[in-house]
Amino acid sequence: MSRTPSLFNCLIRTHHITSRKKLSRVRRAAQQLNVDWLYVRSGGSPGIMFAEGRDEAGLTEWVSTVQALRYKDFKCVAKPARAEGVGSKSGFDETES
């Protein structure tokens, strides 16, 4: 019987993400801390970062690294936690904006 590896994810909201220097530090930290997947909405308000990885400790440290960059109105909306419903469905989900 094979076990599906656990995935952990988190969601961060900020006022905006425009600094290319900060964004490169966010990406570098994600690579160094083995964050497997990173989505960033930048260029305007709100700034959103969604990260996912197999290492909860690495993801938690990544959140701390991002928080230390002092983004305006930083809010960790969803702290690093086990992803629910992993492997329960596949396909494509779309959300209107």
HUCOR-V730459 format. One record per pair of residues at least 24 apart in sequence whose ideal C-beta (glycine too) atoms are under 6 Angstrom apart, sorted by the first residue. I is the first residue (numbers start at 1). J is the second residue. D is the distance in whole Angstrom. If there is no record, write none. Layout:
BEGIN
i=I j=J d=D
i=I j=J d=D
END
This chain:
BEGIN
i=4 j=87 d=5
i=5 j=54 d=5
i=6 j=82 d=6
i=7 j=52 d=6
i=7 j=83 d=4
i=7 j=86 d=5
i=8 j=53 d=6
i=8 j=56 d=5
i=8 j=59 d=5
i=8 j=80 d=5
i=8 j=82 d=6
i=9 j=52 d=4
i=9 j=83 d=5
i=10 j=51 d=6
i=10 j=59 d=6
i=10 j=63 d=6
i=10 j=78 d=6
i=10 j=80 d=4
i=11 j=50 d=5
i=11 j=77 d=5
i=11 j=78 d=4
i=12 j=49 d=4
i=12 j=76 d=5
i=13 j=46 d=5
i=13 j=48 d=6
i=13 j=75 d=5
i=13 j=77 d=5
i=14 j=47 d=4
i=14 j=71 d=4
i=14 j=73 d=6
i=14 j=74 d=5
i=15 j=45 d=6
i=15 j=72 d=4
i=15 j=73 d=4
i=16 j=45 d=5
i=16 j=47 d=5
i=17 j=42 d=4
i=17 j=47 d=3
i=22 j=69 d=5
i=26 j=66 d=6
i=29 j=62 d=5
i=29 j=65 d=4
i=30 j=62 d=6
i=33 j=58 d=4
i=33 j=61 d=5
i=33 j=62 d=5
i=34 j=58 d=5
i=35 j=62 d=5
i=56 j=80 d=6
END
